[in-house]
Amino acid sequence: MTQAKAFPEEETIQWLVELIHQSGLDLNLLKKTWESEGKSIFGYASPTTAIHGPRWDHALIQKIVTPGSRVLDCGCGSGDLLVELIRDHHVLGQGIEIDPVEVQIAVQHGVPVLQADLDVGLDGFGDDIFDFVILERTLQTVHRPLDVLKEMLRVGKVVIASFPNFAHWRNRLQLFLEGRMPQTPSIPYGWYETPNIHHMTIRDFKESLQIINAQIVEGYARSGGLVHPCRDSDDLTAEEALFVLCRSTEYIDGAGI
């Protein structure tokens, strides 16, 4: 009988068990086996180094948003994404940001921004007033993430949300080997200063959508610098994820991802 191929997560666990056995359960020795030429055991020069260069989710959102559409960017920061969308796609853009300093910078960039708290809701906007509502790497920082998503689905026809995946294997290994809260390029903060108050995984996100009657239309994951359509193993291998959502009653194309 042919032996079934192990899933990526099972392979990782088997490899960890073997590595620990070889190290004689000496965690210091185990860490040394991971280190090479001054690199960290997690494959980066420093686990607290933030990702530099163009935002991967910006490039993907540029492909998803249609020209001339109405766009609301929730937690827009200094308005960089809206600047790109207004310039390249001629969208009618509106931003929401709670940080007054970021609001001022966005306004200087020519982006219309409303200073507001997403946790309070989007009562100032009517139903289906936007074609696209975007939330980049912010969902894990709000106090009531599902309520925020519900409001986004109310005011917009399509919701685009991206977030770091806390179940990525590097995060699991940091907890396992060091017993500390993970710090990686996609999660660069110490536990005492992190804005991330809801540590969720891709699996958590998918399963919670039924609570708010939302449906996944498209899903993408970033792993090792590459972006691909979502797959079952991404909960272990993806550093970040981006999902395109709509209300379940409006989903026409069949089952989601």
Buried (B, 14 or more C-beta within 10 A) or exposed (E): EEEEEEEBBEEBBEEBEEEBEEBEEEEEEBBEEBEEEEEBBBEBEEBEEEBEEEBBBBEBBEEBBEEEBBBBBBBBBBBBBBBBBBEEBEBBBBBBBBBEEBBBBBBEBEBBBBBBEBBEBBEEBEEBBBBBBBBBBBBBBBEBBBBBBBBBBBBBBBBBBBBBBBBBBBBBBBEEBBEEBBBBBBBBBEEEEBEBEBBBBBBBBBEBBEEBEBBBBBBBBBBEEEBEEBBEEBBBBBBBBBBBBBBBEEBEEEEBB
